[in-house]
Amino acid sequence: MSDFAAKFTNANIATGAAAYDSTRALAWIERVHQLEPATHNGFAVALLSTMLCAQRRGDTVSVLFRDATKNEAEAFVKETFIIVREALAIIVPFVGFPSCMPAVFGLVGELRSRGISQVPSQERLGFDKVDYTAEGRASFKRVYRGVGNSEVGQMLQQYFPEYVFGYLLSGNNLLKLKEKELVLASGIFAQGATRQSQSHCKASIQLGNSVDVVKGLFDVSADVALWNNNPLPAEIDVIQLAEEVKRNLAAENQ
């Protein structure tokens, strides 16, 4: 273990934590990529990174990144990093900074080890330039349309619209909204938050993601949790939730 990893990346690993397995990790990447083969391969790495952070295994993200990009050109490495960085920014309010910071530091160390010191930024305009309250409420309505949790929706729109749904989800266009929702869903699935997982499962579907994609991501998150000796508390019936979305949308359109 390098001094950098010991100090910044691996400092909080629990005793007896599951060892990183390159073969297993690359198989996860391939499974996720095959769900959405038209997307940049870095998106699969990003989704898995959110799952690992949600499982408090951010220490493995840099190794996953290394395995996924080790034979690639520098341009591909940078593109993948930018996508993973955006995914971590989106998921951090849901899974927490302490769970994500080992991934952040590990990725910095990985780029440094490759001699990469400059990466294009994806800057968001400041709160003085954009009305993120209005943007957040608009994004929230798009995300939660058909989900059916009206009481939860009312509270979040009223008191917490700016940061997550405004600044993070609306702040740049690196990812489409339906892709950003898959980032959220992947992290929440792997965290084992069953009620929120059901909501974000429905949100992902109504934004245009297929049932197969959402079900596939849940299955991978369950495998990640099993590897980490922290299994998810419950299965999620994605097909049933998709039917609920259809009924809710039909009722809203009446």
Order of alpha helices (4+ residues) and beta strands (2+ residues): alpha-alpha-alpha-alpha-alpha-alpha-alpha-alpha-alpha-alpha-alpha
